[in-house]
Amino acid sequence: MSSVDSLTARLLAERHFPTFESNEWAVMCLEAGFDSKHLRMLAATIPNDGPSVSGEIERKALSELGWDKLSSYEYLLEYARSLASDILDGRIGTIDGSRRMYRLMYEANLQDELSGWYEVDEMIFSREHYQRTGNKDYYYCEPAEFDRIVEEHCKHFLVTSRAKTAPLPETGFDEAESIFREFLSNNEQTGDIIWVFAEELIIGQSDLDCYLPNPEENRDLAQRLYEAAVKRRFGVGLNAFAKLNDNLLAFIRAPTDELDSQYKLMSEHFVKFSLRSHLRYQVHEITSPLIWTIKNLFTNDQKRVGYEDEIPFRKSVSG
């Protein structure tokens, strides 16, 4: 579970997606019961003070409150959890809440954790299309069924979104893999972890073909990629996204630069563990080298990864 309480997460999420001026945000924090010297100073700033002045005051306020040490991944995930709880408890409507979840999924790069809202967003669009035209398409469902589906997504998300991180650079690959296995078990997913690379996959919209001639070699490559990512100091992630029989397919996420790291809500200070909220792929294991060779005749790199464009290629592991 995240170490960030839901109130702090909400306030930090408001800061992450600024819809208020910094002084207005500071007033919100004070009204919520938080207090510090520089938080009060921030609340007293005016637009003419300029962003350089208010930004420095805000930085000191965050430090005084201890919020500068919280990772954006943890507080945004906790904010998403609070939204899911609000939907289930009826404090937010299913449509309004789902719009917020979808925005959070994209703007906070929580596609793994909130992938169920791809489908929900299609349903909302379909409902609006029906209201405009009177035509019902594939994703249309009646309001009561829509509410039920959203509530099921919320319940599932609350089960599978128990955040977990480990400190870097202290956590080596063996320990990270062990923590990852525990994280998956706590999120009701058991089985061996099979590390995969893009060359072994052909991913469609809902189906996935994979050819895994040497899982042990893959683990060695995954370890090398993990260790290289730690040295680059942009963060590293362990991500499970599909099931093959009773096992879990996973890959190493390694940001390429600081901007990529920020976009992925990662940090040089921790390993990020994540699990796709819905393991949606129907996985077909190819065991025949000949069949795999034939399939590869019609496959380019983009068809290999599809929507999973962060899965690394074996050729990307240097040395």
TORVEXTI-83168 format. One line per 2 residues: their letters; for each residue z, x, y of C-alpha. Coordinates in nm, 3 decimals, m for minus. Each point is the difference from the previous one (the first is absolute). Layout:
// TORVEXTI-83168
A = Z:X:Y; ...
//
This chain:
// TORVEXTI-83168
MS = 0.000:0.000:0.000; m0.057:0.107:0.358
SV = 0.294:0.145:0.190; m0.123:m0.190:0.309
DS = 0.162:m0.337:0.069; m0.227:m0.293:0.081
LT = 0.106:m0.029:0.368; m0.069:0.367:0.071
AR = m0.330:m0.028:m0.187; m0.108:m0.295:0.213
LL = 0.082:0.181:0.324; m0.177:0.318:m0.109
AE = m0.300:m0.204:m0.114; m0.017:m0.153:0.349
RH = m0.005:0.353:0.137; m0.265:0.107:m0.255
FP = m0.232:m0.286:0.103; 0.084:m0.019:0.370
TF = m0.025:m0.354:0.133; 0.272:0.066:0.259
ES = 0.051:0.260:0.272; 0.245:0.272:m0.101
NE = 0.268:m0.135:0.237; m0.039:m0.349:m0.151
WA = 0.032:0.149:m0.348; 0.319:0.181:0.107
VM = 0.145:m0.328:0.128; m0.077:m0.159:m0.339
CL = 0.193:0.281:m0.171; 0.298:m0.041:0.234
EA = 0.002:m0.377:m0.056; m0.005:0.065:m0.376
GF = 0.325:0.199:0.032; m0.127:0.359:0.013
DS = 0.113:0.224:0.283; m0.038:0.355:0.129
KH = m0.018:0.179:0.333; m0.376:0.051:m0.006
LR = m0.069:m0.346:m0.145; 0.162:m0.144:0.314
ML = m0.202:0.240:0.214; m0.318:m0.110:m0.177
AA = 0.084:m0.365:0.066; 0.029:0.085:0.371
TI = m0.338:0.172:0.028; m0.294:m0.157:0.182
PN = m0.377:0.044:m0.057; m0.023:0.229:0.304
DG = 0.219:0.252:m0.181; m0.303:0.098:m0.207
PS = m0.030:0.046:m0.377; 0.110:0.364:0.007
VS = 0.337:m0.096:0.150; 0.063:m0.309:m0.213
GE = m0.132:0.177:m0.309; 0.255:0.281:0.033
IE = 0.281:m0.249:0.058; m0.112:m0.200:m0.304
RK = m0.007:0.316:m0.214; 0.361:0.075:0.097
AL = 0.104:m0.360:m0.062; m0.149:0.008:m0.350
SE = 0.183:0.326:m0.067; 0.334:m0.144:0.119
LG = m0.043:m0.302:m0.228; m0.105:0.219:m0.296
WD = m0.332:m0.184:m0.019; m0.209:0.311:0.053
KL = 0.081:0.104:m0.359; m0.131:m0.322:m0.154
SS = m0.348:0.012:m0.150; m0.252:m0.258:0.120
YE = m0.086:m0.074:m0.363; 0.356:m0.110:m0.076
YL = 0.055:m0.216:0.305; m0.344:m0.165:m0.011
LE = 0.041:m0.076:m0.369; 0.344:m0.146:0.067
YA = m0.150:m0.206:0.284; m0.260:m0.136:m0.244
RS = 0.280:m0.086:m0.242; 0.182:m0.192:0.273
LA = m0.322:m0.191:0.080; m0.037:m0.091:m0.368
SD = 0.358:m0.124:m0.006; m0.059:m0.204:0.317
IL = m0.302:m0.166:m0.161; 0.196:m0.086:m0.314
DG = 0.294:m0.135:0.201; m0.228:m0.209:0.222
RI = 0.079:0.187:0.323; m0.370:0.085:0.037
GT = m0.291:m0.219:m0.112; m0.218:0.124:m0.283
ID = m0.309:0.039:0.220; 0.172:0.168:0.295
GS = 0.201:0.222:m0.233; m0.308:0.092:m0.201
RR = m0.190:0.096:0.315; 0.283:0.237:0.090
MY = 0.006:0.145:m0.350; m0.376:0.055:0.004
RL = 0.019:0.174:0.338; 0.284:0.215:m0.128
MY = m0.199:0.085:m0.313; m0.287:0.138:0.206
EA = 0.164:0.142:0.310; 0.290:0.159:m0.189
NL = m0.215:0.113:m0.294; 0.206:m0.194:m0.255
QD = m0.303:m0.097:m0.209; 0.172:0.102:m0.323
EL = 0.314:m0.199:0.066; m0.164:m0.306:0.160
SG = m0.326:m0.020:m0.192; 0.070:m0.363:m0.093
WY = m0.080:m0.098:0.358; m0.368:0.089:m0.042
EV = m0.028:m0.321:m0.203; 0.225:m0.196:0.235
DE = m0.208:0.098:0.303; m0.314:m0.122:m0.177
MI = 0.176:m0.332:m0.063; 0.092:m0.035:0.368
FS = m0.359:0.075:0.103; m0.123:m0.254:m0.257
RE = 0.234:m0.267:0.136; m0.126:0.061:0.354
HY = m0.358:m0.016:m0.127; 0.074:m0.336:m0.164
QR = 0.156:m0.133:0.321; m0.314:0.099:0.196
TG = m0.267:m0.108:m0.248; 0.157:m0.226:m0.261
NK = m0.125:0.238:m0.274; 0.232:0.151:m0.260
DY = m0.085:0.348:m0.129; 0.136:0.207:m0.288
YY = 0.328:0.094:0.169; 0.088:m0.345:0.128
CE = 0.319:m0.156:m0.131; 0.206:m0.297:0.108
PA = 0.296:0.065:0.235; 0.267:m0.048:m0.268
EF = m0.179:0.241:m0.235; m0.044:0.251:0.284
DR = 0.373:m0.014:0.074; 0.079:0.055:m0.369
IV = m0.230:0.303:m0.024; 0.143:0.157:0.317
EE = 0.355:m0.053:m0.127; m0.092:0.162:m0.333
HC = m0.145:0.300:0.185; 0.319:0.028:0.206
KH = 0.222:m0.010:m0.307; m0.212:0.257:m0.180
FL = m0.008:0.226:0.304; 0.380:m0.009:0.036
VT = 0.031:0.114:m0.361; m0.257:0.280:0.016
SR = 0.071:0.137:0.349; 0.327:0.181:m0.053
AK = m0.070:0.305:0.212; 0.061:0.347:m0.139
TA = m0.050:0.345:0.147; 0.116:0.353:m0.083
PL = 0.049:0.297:0.234; m0.257:0.274:0.050
PE = m0.044:0.286:m0.062; 0.297:m0.006:m0.240
TG = m0.155:m0.247:m0.247; m0.232:0.172:m0.245
FD = m0.266:m0.183:m0.198; 0.206:m0.042:m0.320
EA = 0.288:m0.154:0.193; m0.235:m0.215:0.209
ES = m0.164:m0.131:m0.317; 0.343:m0.082:m0.145
IF = 0.106:m0.185:0.317; m0.335:m0.180:0.002
RE = 0.056:m0.115:m0.357; 0.344:m0.133:0.096
FL = m0.150:m0.172:0.306; m0.261:m0.172:m0.218
SN = 0.263:m0.108:m0.252; 0.216:m0.146:0.278
NE = m0.305:m0.197:0.108; m0.044:m0.142:m0.351
QT = m0.283:0.234:m0.102; 0.051:0.218:m0.304
GD = m0.222:0.225:m0.208; m0.141:0.349:0.029
II = m0.157:0.122:0.322; m0.363:0.103:m0.040
WV = m0.133:0.208:0.289; m0.362:m0.074:0.082
FA = m0.278:0.137:0.219; m0.307:m0.171:0.140
EE = m0.243:0.168:m0.241; 0.163:m0.195:m0.286
LI = m0.029:m0.343:0.162; m0.254:m0.267:0.085
IG = 0.172:m0.267:0.208; m0.139:m0.345:0.069
QS = 0.150:m0.292:0.188; 0.232:m0.098:m0.284
DL = m0.101:0.225:m0.291; 0.054:0.368:m0.058
DC = m0.162:0.225:m0.259; 0.175:0.326:m0.078
YL = m0.070:0.298:m0.223; 0.300:0.224:m0.065
PN = m0.089:0.284:m0.234; 0.292:0.225:0.098
PE = 0.309:m0.162:0.160; 0.202:0.324:m0.028
EN = m0.259:0.189:0.201; 0.012:m0.279:0.256
RD = 0.375:0.042:0.034; m0.046:0.372:0.067
LA = m0.258:m0.079:0.267; 0.227:m0.265:0.152
QR = 0.279:0.256:0.020; m0.229:0.251:0.172
LY = m0.111:m0.264:0.249; 0.363:m0.100:0.065
EA = 0.108:0.359:0.060; m0.297:0.066:0.229
AV = 0.085:m0.313:0.202; 0.362:0.110:0.040
KR = m0.117:0.337:0.134; m0.234:m0.171:0.250
RF = 0.306:m0.184:0.136; m0.168:m0.333:0.069
GV = 0.190:m0.188:m0.271; m0.087:m0.110:m0.351
GL = 0.010:m0.327:m0.193; 0.011:m0.112:m0.364
NA = m0.180:m0.331:m0.045; m0.038:m0.235:m0.299
FA = m0.286:m0.250:0.028; m0.103:m0.131:m0.344
KL = 0.116:m0.045:m0.361; m0.175:0.134:m0.306
ND = 0.153:m0.171:m0.301; 0.372:0.074:0.046
NL = m0.053:0.300:0.227; m0.043:0.036:0.375
LA = m0.294:0.168:0.170; 0.109:0.204:0.300
FI = m0.133:0.254:0.248; 0.124:0.250:0.256
RA = m0.053:m0.096:0.363; m0.033:0.312:0.214
PT = m0.067:m0.043:0.375; m0.258:0.240:0.139
DE = 0.147:0.045:0.349; 0.276:m0.121:0.232
LD = m0.193:m0.308:0.117; m0.076:m0.099:m0.360
SQ = 0.369:0.046:m0.081; 0.107:m0.226:0.286
YK = m0.253:m0.265:m0.101; 0.134:0.001:m0.356
LM = 0.362:m0.020:0.124; 0.079:0.334:m0.162
SE = 0.202:0.300:0.108; 0.048:0.365:m0.087
HF = 0.367:m0.089:m0.058; m0.033:m0.238:m0.297
VK = m0.197:m0.098:m0.309; m0.118:m0.359:0.017
FS = m0.007:m0.210:m0.319; m0.199:m0.323:m0.010
LR = m0.115:m0.265:m0.245; m0.289:m0.240:0.056
SH = 0.167:m0.339:0.044; m0.258:m0.161:m0.229
LR = m0.149:0.214:m0.276; m0.317:m0.202:0.031
YQ = m0.252:0.205:m0.198; m0.110:m0.089:m0.348
VH = m0.013:0.352:m0.143; m0.250:0.097:m0.270
EI = 0.051:0.337:m0.163; m0.322:0.172:m0.106
TS = 0.055:0.226:m0.299; m0.359:0.092:m0.082
PL = m0.140:0.301:0.196; m0.350:m0.138:m0.050
IW = 0.081:m0.340:0.149; 0.175:0.167:0.293
TI = m0.302:0.226:0.058; m0.230:m0.304:0.006
KN = 0.227:m0.184:0.245; 0.000:0.304:0.226
LF = m0.377:m0.012:0.034; 0.040:m0.302:0.227
TN = 0.315:0.104:0.188; 0.039:0.184:0.329
DQ = 0.326:0.122:0.154; 0.056:m0.319:0.198
KR = m0.041:m0.220:m0.307; 0.258:0.214:m0.177
VG = 0.283:m0.079:0.238; m0.103:m0.328:0.165
YE = 0.295:m0.123:0.207; 0.218:0.282:m0.137
DE = m0.157:0.262:0.223; 0.318:0.210:0.014
IP = m0.019:0.097:m0.366; m0.079:0.375:0.003
FR = m0.290:0.163:m0.179; 0.071:0.277:m0.247
KS = m0.233:0.224:0.197; 0.232:m0.036:0.301
VS = 0.277:0.192:m0.177; m0.063:0.355:0.116
G = 0.081:0.317:m0.189
//
